[in-house]
Amino acid sequence: MTAIIIVAICAWALVSIVDSAKDKSKKKLNSKETDAYKKEITDLKERVSVLEKIVTDERYDLKKQFADLEKDRVA
């Protein structure tokens, strides 16, 4: 009877170790995904910043007004 209990405890310990190793590997994958998302967010923030600069530039508005005048002249 004691041998059965010892084997059961050893099997439980082995399963626990394997599960924790799997969780660690999943966390590593998640950290890789997190790093990729962080990089993508940084890139997108830079792009939005550039677009904001373009749209708020006075020359952009002037070019848009000229384009609108050209459309009105053609139509």
N, C-alpha and C positions, 0 to 999 in steps of 0.2 A: 504494500500500500504506500509506503513511504517513497518507493522508487517512482511510482506513478505521479505522486505529487511533485517530486523533484523534476521529472521530465516535463510535466505541465508548466512548472514555473520557468524552466529553461526555454521551452517553446514560446511562452508568452513574452519573455525577455527578448528573444530573437525577433519575434514579430514586431515588438515595440522599436527595436533598433532599426529594422528595415523600414518601418513606417517613418521614423524620424529622418532617416537618410533621404527618403523620397520627398518629404516636406522641405528639406534643405535644398534639394535640387530644384524643386518648384519655386522656392523663394529666389534662387539664383536666376532662373528664367524670368521671374517677375521683375527682378531688379534690372535685368537687361532690357526688358520691355519698358520699364519706367525710365531708364536712361534714354531710350529711343524717343519716348513721348516728350521728355523734357527738352531734348534737342529740337524736336519738331515744333514745340511750343515756342522755343527761343527763336527759331527761324521765322515762324509766323509773326511773332511780335516785331521782328525787324522789318518784315515786309509791310505790315500795317503802318509802322512808323514812317517808312518811305512813302507809302500812299498818302498818309496824312500830310506830309511835307508837300507833296505834289499838289494835292487838292487845295491846301490853304495858301499856296503860292499865288501872288497877285497875277503873275503872268499866265497861270493856268486859267484863271477866270477870264482874263483878256482874250486868250486864245479861244475859249469857249464862246465868248461873245462874237468874235470874228466868224467862227464856224456857224453860229446861228444866223448871222447876217448873210453869209454866203448861201445858206439854205433858203433864206427868204428871197434872195435875189434870183436864185435858180427856179424857185417855185412860182 
